[in-house]
């Protein structure tokens, strides 16, 4: 069955009749879950199954943001609380090999929990490279201020997710680390030279250019496009992301409900596809907005459909692993963070 090139949210812990009718008529290619959609393991499994039945397909992407630290939709008592990615970067400074093992282990633990819920996409790793003076929306979500460390640990998280039967999403391409504003609230302008962007911000994305999935950043890079944010810029999508960085996977927009973008939802959606993104992401779960987005979305076809299929082809049964050993590795990274900050990071077995 044909699907449309959009990933949508839903309002609550169960689908309404109106949502079921919408999904059956518009056939989105994916669903993204937030804290408002999460109650218990059985409830999530039922919600995912209901969505697939409504769309009439199992060949869908079911997404969630489960990075660790501040950004994790699944929390105790049903799921582990995990440390932020910066823990692995702190450990890398003392023991690079231990940090890579810990980052892989942390991803593998999260993937196990997601796979159990029939969630097959985790919107991680965050491979932005934060700079001094930037807004703290990225902060400790980033591994390091060193782009090579970011790339190395991002690769470890990618590999851990894939080993656990879950697709990773590298974000936020072409880089949100320098942003001095939160793109949820306004449009960040990143006004540095092309050479600096290529040497720092773009570097991890180029290193992980084989990622199956990527998510854009709503940032303005006037060195490349003075008017349009990256998500809706054909120049940045074409010359920077596809040609310069060499990303080969499916590229989705970040949430088009964020205030960094202008215009109606129809106009924003059209801009995403005119720029060359493969899929548009809409997260609020507000049905009136979802209807407007769906009206401007094309069928998933051509190169976008090939990339979608290639990403799903990376899914496989989880490889065996020892959760206790993995948790010990993660705890080592968390302890490093405690020592550097004098504060207790969030880690629970």
Secondary structure, DSSP 8 states (H G I E B T S, - for coil): ---EEEEE--SSSS--HHHHHHHHHH-EEEEEE-GGG-S-HHHHHHHHHHHHHHHT-S--EEEE-EEETTEESS-TTTS-----THHHHHHHHH-HHHHHHHHHHHHHHHHHHHHHTT--EE---B-----TT--TTTGGGSS-SSHHHHHHHHHHHHHHHHHTT-EEEEEEET--TT-SS-TTTS-EE----HHHIIIIITHHHHHTTT-SEEEE--EE-TTT-SSS-GGG-HHIIIIIIIIIS---SEEEEEETTSTTS-S-HHHHHHHHHHHT-SEEE--S--HHHHHHHHHT--BS-HHHHHHHHHHHTT--------HHHHHHHHHHHHHHHHHHHSS------
